[in-house]
Amino acid sequence: MSTFEELGVIPEIRQAITELGFENPMPVQAEVIPQLLSHKRDIIALAQTGTGKTAAFGIPVIQKTDLSLLSPQTVILCPTRELCLQIAGDLTDFSTYVEDLKILPVYGGSSIESQIRTLKRGVHIIVATPGRLIDLINRKTVSLKHVHTIVLDEADEMLNMGFSESIDEILSSVPESRSMLLFSATMPKEIEKITRKYMSDPVEITIGRKNEGAQNVRHLYYMVHAKDKYLALKRIVDYYPNIYGIVFCRTRKETQEIADKLMQDGYDADSLHGDLSQVQRDYVMTKYRNHNLQILVATDVAARGLDVDDVTHIINFGLPDDYEVYTHRSGRTGRAGKTGTSISIIHIKEKGKIAQIEKLINKQFEKRTIPKGDLICEKQLFNFVDKIEKVKVNEEEIDRLLPSIFRKLEWLEKEDIIKRVVSLEFNRLIEYYRQAEEIYEPEERSSKGRREDARSERGGRRQHNGVVQPEKGYARLFINIGKMDGVNPATLMGFINEHVKGKVPVGRIDLMKNFSFFEIPEELAPKVVKAFKGMYIEDRRLVVEVSRDENRPQKEKKQFFESFEGKKKKKHKQKR
């Protein structure tokens, strides 16, 4: 394994990166640093986020800077303000012992006048978002005539965000003799166009395969009914007690809704999306980076440039339409040599997307079932016990309080104290999962079955011999009250739970004029039927039973009227 000294890195930079914890070069650094230091040529580097890219280009551009020339010599373009600040901060750390090096982050959302003043004093390296740099160029407040190196970091992201024209304009403002380094996690056609237009015989360095996912990331998926996705998300978060993750949603509205629900349910969560002001974004990001948030719920655009090394889990609440976006999402975990997990919560119609993504990242997804409540409680409990075992005790501060505490608790046995501590922490969680309905996986069907399901969905529910079929694991019950009795789904659910001991999770409800159907877990059906046996509502006997014939109510109604008409005819004959 090579060292930074063998790569040609000067002592001043080596001292700084050693203090930062760098021991040996990561693969992308070992490949890129010698190329940039010894050759003035163009390089395409395909590597995932979190593989050490910033040091790969940051160390050489610092070392190649002529400190006597107080003019921009390197321009680093990146898609977002957050990434701009992150790169500038890293370069400042790498150059701790390089005296008089001037680095300026240039981005929107902050005072342009302040950036102009700094430029006039002179800088060596500019780290910029394309829009703000174009603005400075148009104002003629920045000169790029001495630029010898230009770096495009996360180039595919910049193109996705619509910066293609801005990149063209910036590249036309720098000398043709400059060298260019393009970093990208994927290699779409738009990137290939840039390389053909602006690069001369580039060296291509690929860490892993093109478009391949990060090597340290496991890919899992859970298949649930669409209506159960949020409940599934909660179970997954609870199943991983020490999760420090990002939940990706497709829209701003969904992002805010999911974050609000999580916060209402007691999770350390917040949202990050385009409707937030820059101040709000910075506040949320500071909380997340400081680990004051456990879960960040974000859109893809808002999370671009988010550079956090210790994210444990990525959760895809909805799979992206552009499968390459999945690569970016999953690349935010398993970074800097750590392992990570990318989880997708899908419904049955998204199963085909999983197969397509598997081809793209050259990895297999593991299919998992949603964890049961008892397993979640057990895992949370043992995690809590593990924390108690490892907690650091401040002996000096607590010693003076212990005698009073011991006197207060001396009537309790050790086992009683443990039970109370555990109950204090977990009663709410245990009670929630004791009452929570289980989440069932949709049944995978043949293409013929799916066509039949689609037809039945258009006209109602899937049927067999005239009987509507409940969801797997559920029983369909008939009750002889309906809309004419003032029943709606909420009142029916309340009525059932009022008269049946224990919480009854009610699934689909179909309300008719004089009767209704409702679905409950199969194992609860006998209990519910028994609870209503012999009950009357305003002199009418209540009938609750497992539905075996969907046409039964109509048949009974027809028989009743036939019988009634027959009695009328018989009575009329007797009178005559």
Secondary structure, DSSP 4 states (H G I P E B T S, - for coil): ---TTTTT--HHHHHHHHHTT--S--HHHHHHHHHHHH----EEEE--TTSSHHHHHHHHHHHT--TTS-S--EEEE-SSHHHHHHHHHHHHHHTTTSTT--EEEE-TTS-HHHHHHHHHH--SEEEE-HHHHHHHHHTT----TT--EEEETTHHHHHHTT-HHHHHHHHTTS-TT-EEEEEESS--HHHHHHHHHH-SS-EEEESSSTTPPPTTEEEEEEE--GGGHHHHHHHHHHHSTT--EEEE-SSHHHHHHHHHHHHHTT--EEEE-TTS-HHHHHHHHHHHHTTS-SEEEE-HHHHTT---TT--EEEESS--SSHHHHHHHHTTSS-TT--EEEEEEE-GGGHHHHHHHHHHHT-PPEEEPPPPHHHHHHHHHHHHHHHHHHPPP-HHHHHTTHHHHHHHHTTS-HHHHHHHHHHHHHHHHHHHHHHPPPPPPPPP--HHHHHHHHHHHHHSS-EETTEEPPPTTEEEEEES--GGGT--HHHHHHHHHHHSSS------EEE-SS-EEEEEEGGGHHHHHHHTTT-EETTEE--EEE-S-TTHHHHHHHHHHHHHHHHHHHHHHHH-
